[in-house]
Amino acid sequence: MIHEIGNGLLCVRASERGAELQSIRTADGAEYLWQGDAKYWSDRSPIIFPYVARLTEGSYTFGGRRYALPIHGFAPQAAFAVETAASDTLRFTLCDSEATRAAYPFRFRFTVEYRLEGPSLIIGYAVENRGDGPMYFGAGVHPGFNVPLDPGVPFESYRLRFDAPYRPQRVGFSPDCFVTGETAPYALREDRILPLRHDLFDDDAVILKDTARRLKLYSPLGKRAVTFAFPDLPVFGLWHWPRTDAPYVCLEAWSSLPSRVGVVEDLATQPDLVRLPSGQTWRTAVTVTFE
């Protein structure tokens, strides 16, 4: 089922399946969210939980047992319950079940909230550990945005501008998209501008660390823009389907990285996962502002 919220400036729709955004329209009817196309990518804005991206051999170990999880975990395919459906707020929840515990042996409550504030959409996550011991996980956001945002404006005229000058590090990935353990400086124009080109994604996603946590997607030839702020998440990803002319980009923010090359990770020892003690709640929020 699809639910809708609005405030006169934005109209946002989201599905109970995966708590996934389905549409983000401004008051003039312009659609900002990628609408899915099997030629390129059928999703729109998958929720990432409880693991970011790929696991080596599609599996991990914990407590001496081996478990399997799909890419980005089970949240993208899960049926969320609607906790709140107000005029400007949607709140979805997913709790552990026999099915989730077969793949992920933790007791949890995972809440995804969409809240409107003026021209901004705030995407909030809360993970509550309901088990007796520590819980290990990764989480992230993965929305796709139409590029061009303005009809007729060339894809290659769009760019990302980070809020402050930074010299980020690009995380090294193998051809099959696992972490190599290597990083390399990633040059930005004037230390803050990343011009878009389709061939940026010939080797899949561009994953950066040590960036500013706020950026703007825009073209100097257009009027529309998206500002993306992720103050609590240390990894930024930029992606569209590799080796295509896909008319969108995904702006991603992650709490952690995927598996290392050749390593079937033990959740208790993978160094960058969130370790959440029993009875505690982890929260994060990403703010997306539309111009």
LOFIKE-886084 format. One record per atom (N, C-alpha, C): z, x, y; residue in one letter. Coordinates in steps of 0.001 Angstrom, whole numbers, padded with zeros to 6 digits, always signed. Atoms other than C-alpha are relative to their C-alpha. Last residue first. Layout:
N
ZXYA ...
This chain:
291
+000481+000107-001371E -004804+014888+023912E -001381-000657-000024E +001426+000292-000118F -002914+014498+020653F -000363-000201+001460F +000256+000703-001237T +000453+016085+019880T -001497-000108+000240T +001430-000040-000276V +001547+017066+016384V -000269-000860+001216V +000425+000908-001056T +005225+017899+015861T -001479+000220+000297T +001222-000496-000638V +006391+019412+012589V -000421-001048+001023V +000880+000947-000676A +009941+018807+011375A -001161+000742+000617A +000977-000665-000860T +012357+020467+008967T -000849-001079+000651T +000856+000808-000885R +015469+019475+007101R -000985+000899+000737R +000904-000865-000774W +017437+020823+004147W -000936-000879+000808W +001321+000540-000358T +020322+018686+002845T -000733+001006+000872T +000503-000264-001337Q +023482+019864+001027Q -001416-000557+000186Q -000564+000895-000998G +025349+018404-001949G -000528+000204+001407G -000336+001356+000423S +024626+021328-004261S +000618-000787+001152S -001221+000227+000791P +023302+024403-002494P +000212-001479-000315P -000817+001041-000609L +019641+024607-001374L +001237-000256-000854L -001120+000158+000953R +017735+027813-002100R +000998-000938+000657R -001230+000541-000563V +014405+027555-000264V +001024-000123-001132V -000255+001425+000154L +011841+029785-001963L +001273-000411+000745L +000154+000756-001249D +010970+033190-000502D +000242-001501-000147D -000824-000345-001176P +012318+035610-003119P -000095-000930+001191P +001097-000152-000963Q +011199+034063-006414Q +000614+000134+001394Q +000168-001375-000485T +014375+034760-008430T -001203+000167+000927T -001264-000555-000477A +015841+031344-009246A -000159+001393+000581A -000377+000586-001285L +012412+029729-009443L +001265+000634+000569L -001289+000641+000283D +011336+032164-012168D +000493-000542+001334D -001210-000137-000807E +007696+032853-011383E +001199-000684-000658E -000520+001350+000196V +004979+033324-013969V +001391+000003+000621V -001427+000234+000186V +003667+036520-012419V +000254-001490-000211V -000459-000404+001320G +000068+037695-012851G +001461-000255-000293G +001030-000253+001012V -000701+037540-009147V +000652+000440-001304V +000616-001319-000042R +002316+036261-007212R -000994+000160-001146R -000354-001014+000991S +003020+032573-007047S -000722+001321+000260S +000267+000292+001420P +002511+030550-003880P +000467+001140-000905P +001326-000370+000478L +004219+031271-000534L -000192-000413-001458L +000040-001124+000940S +007190+029655+001194S -001446+000229-000429S -001305-000650+000067S +008291+027110+003810S -000040+001270-000831S -000682-000079+001289W +004719+026174+004634W +001368+000656+000148W -001228-000758-000219A +002759+025036+007678A +000831-000100-001267A -001058+000083+001001E -000857+023910+007372E +001201+000833+000427E -001058-000802-000596L -003538+023098+009916L +001223-000174-000890L -001392+000322+000285C -006465+021824+007888C +000888+000998+000718C -000868-001114+000365V -009915+022069+009412V +001381-000560-000308V -001433+000180-000219Y -012706+019509+009520Y +000672+001348-000173Y -000294+000354-001398P -016494+019167+009516P +001472-000347+000234P -000903+001150-000085A -017101+021099+006240A +000399-000299+001449A +000005+000301-001442D -020041+023504+006571D +000907-001188+000289D +000678+001237-000384T -019321+024930+003114T -000033-000085+001530T +001454-000185+000070R -018355+028258+001533R -000757-001310+000229R +000706-001271-000152P -014717+027332+000984P -001518-000124-000149P +000550-000308+001321W -013325+023830+001595W -000901+001225+000104W +000839+001105+000461H -011428+024000+004859H -000658+000437-001296H +000851+000145+001189W -008406+026038+005696W -001013-001123+000176W +001202+000607-000588L -005892+027436+008180L -001046-000060-001103L +001259-000048+000725G -002390+028255+006946G -001096-000750+000726G +001040+000861-000549F +000815+029129+008790F -001286+000186-000796F +001358-000323+000440V +003939+030499+007063V -000975-001012+000601V +000426-001368-000294P +007447+030711+008528P -001443+000346-000322P +000751-000383+001193L +008375+027016+008858L -000694+001336+000250L -000892-000448+001074D +011177+026093+011275D -000724+000551-001224D -000997-001010-000365P +009317+025810+014605P +000806+000567-001148P -000715-000068+001286F +006162+024070+013333F +001138+001018+000120F -001219-000802-000147A +004230+022934+016424A +000824-000086-001276A -000674-000004+001301F +000612+021713+016313F +001185+000950+000100F -001020-001039-000043T -001236+020763+019505T +000902-000164-001216T -001178+000235+000836V -004445+018796+018953V +000935+001183+000172V -000704-001151+000558A -007243+018621+021518A +001178-000473-000843A -001079+000346+000928R -009847+016290+022984R +000609+001259-000605R -001162+000531-000710K -011871+017000+026130K +001189-000249-000923K -000430+001377+000273G -014677+019150+024797G +001228-000378+000796G +001108+000913-000288L -016714+022247+025738L +000387-001464-000186L +000195+000046-001455P -013654+024515+026033P -001147-000918+000402P +001240-000663-000414S -012980+023511+022415S -000081-000042+001512S +000796+000589-001077Y -009516+022674+021098Y -001329+000738+000118Y +001375+000073+000502L -006850+023276+018448L -000841-000701+001053L +000849+001099-000464K -003576+024276+020130K -001386+000158-000592K +001381-000339-000284L -000796+026392+018685L -000767-001249+000405L +000635+001111-000707R +002970+026485+018246R -001411+000437+000378R -000179+001222+000792R +005051+028612+015882R -000564-001234+000706R -000712+000992-000801A +003839+031954+017261A +000031-001303-000796A +000747+000588-001106T +002677+034064+014355T +000959-000744+000923T -000325-000659-001272D +004582+036438+012088D -000892-000492+001131D -001428-000054-000304K +002919+035211+008890K +000177+000724+001327K -000572-000946-000948L -000665+034136+008338L +001517-000117+000052L -001448+000211+000021I -002667+032480+005558I +000657+001111+000814I -000571-001090-000786V -006438+032149+006057V +001490-000293+000129V -000824+000199-001196A -007575+029850+003275A +000333+001320+000694A -001060+001010+000012D -010498+030324+000874D +000840+000087+001268D -000966-000472+000998D -012583+033516+000631D +001227-000908-000053D +000773-000389+001178D -015595+031946+002374D +000895+000530-001113D -000592+000563+001214F -013131+030223+004696F -000803+000344-001252F -001403-000421+000103L -013769+032197+007888L +000577-000347-001368L -000143-001088+000959D -017459+031595+007105D +001399+000624+000000D -000048+000472+001383H -017273+028175+008758H +000231+001148-000979H +001333-000151+000587R -016344+029732+012079R +000098-000502-001435R +000368+000580+001290L -013353+028960+014279L -001445+000325-000345L +001202+000841-000031P -012180+031292+017062P -000335-000521-001407P +000704-000123+001271L -008557+032522+016764L -001219-000927+000047L +001086+000955+000232I -006962+033116+020171I -000715+000323-001305I -000465+001391+000114R -003506+034703+020777R -001092-000999-000342R -001246+000143+000766D -003572+038502+020768D +000474-001436-000126D -001064-000046-001006E -006311+038534+023447E +001382-000211-000630E +000541-000320-001307R -008676+037612+020608R +001118-000136+001040R +000276+001168-000813L -006624+037608+017441L -000598+000462+001326L +000287-000122-001424A -006724+040439+014939A -000306-001362+000614A +001098+000954-000221Y -005040+039906+011604Y -000250-000071+001500Y +000060+000588-001337P -002920+042888+010583P -001217-000903+000137P +000809-000816-000903A -002825+043325+006793A +000009-000650+001374A +000292+000661-001268T -000514+042114+004060T -000811+000954+000858T +000492-000802-001114E -000256+043072+000380E -000157-000884+001244E -001084-000836-000490G +001916+041387-002233G -000399+000891+001153G +000138-001373+000508T -001148+040095-004082T +001188+000877+000374T -000477-000994-000962V -000325+036389-003674V -000052+001394-000615V -001387-000362+000221F -002449+034104-005834F +000374+001173+000902F -000966+000581-000944C -005619+032352-004757C +001460+000186-000386C -000433+001289+000541D -008085+032937-007645D +001238-000534+000735D +001110+000960-000002P -009905+035661-005656P +000379-001370-000561P +001009-000346+000990S -006512+037337-005079S -001143-001009+000058S +000162+000897+001138F -004611+036676-001875F -001082+000537-000930F +001060-000303+000951G -003256+039023+000788G +000004-000950-001186G -000526-000156+001351V -001118+037464+003508V -001166+000216-000950V +000660+000880+000970R -002575+038020+006968R +000531+000319-001395R +000409-000644+001238Q -000087+039546+009383Q -000676-001026-000893Q -000417+000496+001318P +000209+038246+012908P -000482+000888-001135P +000862-000776+000889R -000012+040159+016172R +000376-000346-001434R -000618-000479+001234Y +001350+037737+018694Y -001009+000837-000755Y +000684-001113+000687P +000627+036678+022278P +000793+000466-001218P -000380-001281-000567A +002257+033325+023043A -000770+001100-000722A -000749+000174-001238D +001449+029665+022549D +000340+001308+000697D -001438-000054+000214F -001247+030317+019971F +000722+000032+001340F -000673-000847-000978R -004772+029244+020829R +001498-000091-000236R -001445+000172-000044L -006855+027958+017953L +000538+000945+001065L -000869-001163+000179R -010563+027706+018539R +001441-000465-000115R -001433+000293+000090Y -013469+025310+018628Y +000791+001272-000295Y -000594-000129-001332S -016918+026356+019873S +001496-000279-000014S -000277-001393-000332E -018054+027104+016324E +000535+000187+001410E -001175-000479+000727F -017760+023447+015324F +000406+001386+000486F +000173-000840+001196P -020293+022519+017991P +001328+000440-000617P -000489-001331-000357V -019468+019594+020349V -000076+000888-001240V +001037-000864-000536G -021701+016593+019638G +000443+001387+000399G +001349+000079+000570P -018917+014066+019235P -000955+000958+000692P +000883+000677-000952D -015535+015365+020452D -001399-000046-000599D -000784+001125-000489L -012913+016242+017836L -000799-000845+000976L -000486+000122-001370P -015503+018439+016153P +000895-001220+000232P +000584-000968-000922V -013779+019139+013904V -001513-000103-000172V +001443-000016-000215N -011834+016285+012336N -000375+001097+000995N +000416+000587-001270F -008290+017196+011472F -001511+000134+000158F +001341-000383-000415G -006851+017806+008007G -000383-000731+001277G +000933+000982-000571P -003102+017591+007509P -001355+000601+000345P +001383-000395+000307H -001357+019952+005024H -000990-000981+000644H +000915+001039-000475V +002420+019950+005574V -001424+000534-000078V +000899-000263-001117G +004860+022078+003600G -000822-001212+000371G +000508+001229-000612A +007546+022393+000972A -000926+000365+001145A +000834-000263-001164G +008923+024982-001450G -000537-001322+000509G +001243+000735-000242F +011775+024547-003883F -000779+000625+001149F +000999-000924-000533Y +014949+025860-005485Y -001319-000748+000188Y +001347+000532+000220M +018057+023704-006070M -000994+000938+000703M +001019-000188-001031P +021549+025157-006365P -001370-000490-000451P +000245-001404-000327G +023958+023612-008881G -001047+000133+001084G -001253-000756+000011D +025578+020236-009496D -000174+001458+000390D -000450-000586+001254G +022619+018070-008552G +001277+000799+000161G -000974+000880+000622R +022009+015712-005652R +000521+000529-001326R -000300-000466+001347N +020237+018284-003471N +001123-000855-000582N -001423+000038+000357E +018921+016410-000452E +000166+000431-001448E -000190-000177+001436V +015498+017321+000948V +001491+000072-000268V -001397-000255+000365A +014649+016003+004411A +000083+000074-001518A -000364-000071+001415Y +011156+016196+005897Y +001511+000183-000112Y -001285-000556+000393G +010000+015097+009349G +000205-000032-001497G -000038+000079+001459I +006493+014619+010710I +001277+000698-000449I -000965-000919+000580I +006659+013920+014439I +000066-000264-001496I -000448+000443+001314L +003540+012315+015886L +000923+001074-000552L -000338-000913+001092S +003090+012951+019602S +000398-000758-001264S +001241-000398+000670P +001284+011050+022386P +000230+000909-001203P +001112-000168-000940G +004486+009217+023370G -001263+000382-000745G -000622-000210-001308E +007075+009761+020639E -001114+000280+000996E +000813-000158-001197L +005930+008393+017300L +000882+000191+001227L -000586+000635-001178R +007844+008940+014066R -000844+000319+001223R +000996-000063-001075Y +006594+009680+010574Y +000559-000783+001179Y -000047+000931-001131E +009385+010403+008091E -001145+000285+000964E +001089-000331-000929V +009223+011936+004621V +000009-001052+001102V +000377+000982-001011T +012431+011840+002577T -001089+000565+000890T +000947-000596-000930F +013080+013705-000678F -000490-001092+000940F +000559+001084-000798R +016162+012772-002715R -000855+000667+001080R +000275-000128-001432F +017027+015243-005424F -000349-001355+000608F -000250+001341-000538R +018217+015870-008955R -000073+000072+001517R -000994+000099-001064F +016631+019009-010363F +000132-001458+000422F -001290+000464+000528P +014777+019849-013571P +001119-000060+001039P -000792-000652-001041Y +011184+019914-012236Y +001451-000447-000203Y +000775-001064-000628A +008422+018944-014662A +000823+000861+000943A +000747-000664+001066A +010359+016774-017132A -000817+001174+000544A -000871-001004+000615R +012796+016041-014294R -000669+000690-001181R -000051-001213-000822T +010005+014345-012347T +000834+001080-000669T +001308-000647-000063A +009244+011904-015170A +000044+001272+000845A +000235-000652+001294E +012897+011084-015914E -001323+000754+000026E +000096+000978+001080S +013339+010395-012245S -000169+000765-001307S +000302-000505+001330D +014148+012305-009083D +000036-001133-001020D -001175-000515+000708C +014049+010409-005839C -000412+000488-001377C +000299-000265+001407L +011133+009892-003458L +001245+000615-000614L -000915-000795+000816T +011615+008365-000038T -000517+000127-001430T +000254+000125+001430F +009312+007126+002726F +000995+000873-000759F -000799-000943+000777R +010241+006547+006369R -000200-000311-001474R +000134+000245+001431L +007834+005009+008857L +000822+001048-000729L -000544-000920+000997T +008733+004854+012540T -000299-000509-001405T +000426-001361-000314D +007167+003358+015698D +000472+001033-001015D +001231-000013-000799S +007176-000383+015018S -000514+001404+000249S -000216+000542-001336A +009672-000106+012170A -001287+000129+000805A +001327+000312-000542A +008936+000377+008477A +000216-000721+001326A +000044+000562-001348T +011989+002095+006984T -001446-000239+000392T -001383+000209-000430E +012882+002950+003371E +000056-000688+001358E -000094+000155-001455V +009431+002575+001846V +001448-000309+000351V -000553+001284-000441A +009437+003934-001700A +000067-000021+001520A -001186-000028-000845F +007139+006793-002655F +000454-001425+000295F -000195+001287-000674A +004722+006654-005585A +001318+000062+000758A -001167+000828+000300A +003898+010262-006465A -000014-001316+000766A +000386+001107+000878Q +000448+011865-006522Q +001126-001012-000219Q +001248+000643-000430P +000807+014220-003548P -000421-001203-000845P -000096+000949-001113A +004523+014740-004372A -001337-000629+000383A +000300+001377+000395F +003957+016275-007819F -000005-000982+001162F -001054+000807+000597G +003704+019931-006828G -000424-001426-000293G -000824+000668-001020H +001343+021559-004337H +001053-000930-000585H +000057-000598-001328I -001048+022521-007179I +000721-000889+001005I +001337-000129-000579P +000083+020930-010434P +000071+000675+001365P +000186+000772-001220L +003471+021698-012043L -001437+000168+000480L +001337+000026-000602A +004346+022889-015549A +000006-000885+001235A +000421+001306-000512Y +007798+023894-016830Y -001380+000128+000642Y +001265-000065-000742R +009133+026786-018920R -000454-001420+000346R +001033+000932+000446R +012749+026994-019995R -001229+000125+000880R +000500-000354+001322G +015223+029903-019770G -001045-000938-000562G -001035+000174+001015G +017178+028378-016900G -000476+000264-001408G -001320+000191-000605F +014033+028072-014812F +000992-000247-001124F -001159+000079+000873T +010496+029142-015609T +001256-000254+000832T -001086-000854-000455Y +007201+028495-013881Y +001121-000105-001023Y -001347+000216+000511S +003833+026933-014716S +000987+000991+000605S -000423+001376-000255G +000220+026383-013741G +001436-000281-000384G +000106+000753+001252E -000791+029652-015407E +000481-001434+000156E +000691-000763+001033T +000384+031343-012185T +000082-000747-001334T -000862-000756+000893L +001620+028580-009900L -000863+000755-001000L +000208-000183+001436R -000612+027391-007089R +001112+000799-000668R +001250-000511+000579A -000033+025795-003676A +000137+000252-001502A +001152-000187-000877V +003502+025341-002309V -001156+000631-000781V +000507-001375+000048Y +006074+023971-004726Y -001265+000068+000837Y -001019-000990-000311P +008379+020927-004613P -000476+001441-000095P -001367-000044+000537F +006690+019429-002595F -000068-000220-001506F -000228-001108+000929I +003580+019569-000375I +001474+000025-000395I -001364-000487-000124I +002608+016234+001210I +000223+001071-001065I -000958+000040+001104P -001154+015773+001263P +001359+000579+000374P -001191-000693-000500S -002963+015049+004536S +001069+000026-001078S -000091+000091-001458R -006482+013703+004095R +001166+000815+000549R -001313+000299-000565D -007654+014223+000516D -000060-000063+001523D -000273+001436+000028S -011205+013927-000803S +001342-000367+000624S -001423+000081+000379W -012393+017393+000186W +000404-001458+000124W -000780-001117-000508Y -015965+018557+000834Y +001427+000003-000542Y +000902-001148-000156K -018611+016383-000833K +000776+001249+000401K +000057-000735+001256A -015827+014046-001983A -000941+001194+000068A +001399+000065+000418D -015252+013021+001625D -000107+000878-001232D +000284-000248+001410G -011841+012371+003154G -001460-000192-000329G -000027+001229+000780Q -011034+010712+006452Q -000367+000171-001474Q +001096-000056+000966W -010043+013792+008447W +000117-001180-000961W -000270-000467+001356L -007465+012687+010996L -001272-000022-000835L -000267-001434+000046Y -008350+012535+014706Y +000149+000522-001429Y -000676-000396+001237E -009991+009105+014879E +000145+001519-000017E +000464-001252+000595A -010877+008023+018431A +000853+000361-001211A +000615+000187+001308G -010120+004346+019083G -000487+001265-000669G +001421+000287-000185D -009486+004613+022836D -000755-000120-001321D +000184+001337-000564A -005740+004263+022274A -001468-000363+000202A -000522+000128-001362T -005638+007287+019943T -000413-001362+000563T +000933+000393-001060R -006148+007044+016220R +000706-000050+001346R -000676-000227-001284I -004383+008855+013390I -001020-000288+001093I +000741+000129-001253S -005401+007628+009937S +000920+000337+001166S +001342+000521+000233Q -004468+007882+006264Q -000841-000042+001267Q +000654+000562-001170L -001289+009969+006304L -001420-000425-000355L +001075-000749-000669E +000047+010563+002811E -000541-000743+001217E -000430+000074-001404A +003428+009287+001588A -001036+000668+000902A -000126-001328-000568G +002036+010465-001788G +000547+000042+001403G +000413-001026+000964R +000952+006955-002615R +000036+001360+000695R -001130-000221+000900E +002967+004754-000242E -000343+001050-001054E +000006+000678+001293S +000142+005241+002224S +001293+000259-000757S -000398-000858+001109A +000205+006105+005910A +000139-000840-001255A -000093+000701+001279R -001375+004678+009060R +000347+001003-001083R -000081-000875+001168V -000882+005895+012628V +000165-000858-001239V -000112+000901+001140C -001876+004192+015885C -000121+000856-001248C +000450-000412+001329L -001239+006307+018956L +000172-001155-000974L +000749-001248-000161L -000929+005649+022683L -000600+000473-001315L +000885+000148-001138G +000145+001997+022624G -000823+001235+000297G -000801+000058-001223N +003127+002739+020402N -000854-000159+001256N +000732-000239-001239G +001837+002278+016866G +000918-000105+001203G -000872-000017-001163I +002899+002125+013240I -000838+000291+001235I +000507-000405-001317E +000926+001148+010146E +001106-000035+001038E -000877+000472-001070H +001646+000882+006426H -000467+000592+001318H +000115-000730-001251I -000843+001169+003540I +000903-000647+001049I +000000+000836-001189M +000000+000000+000000M +000000+000881+001253M 
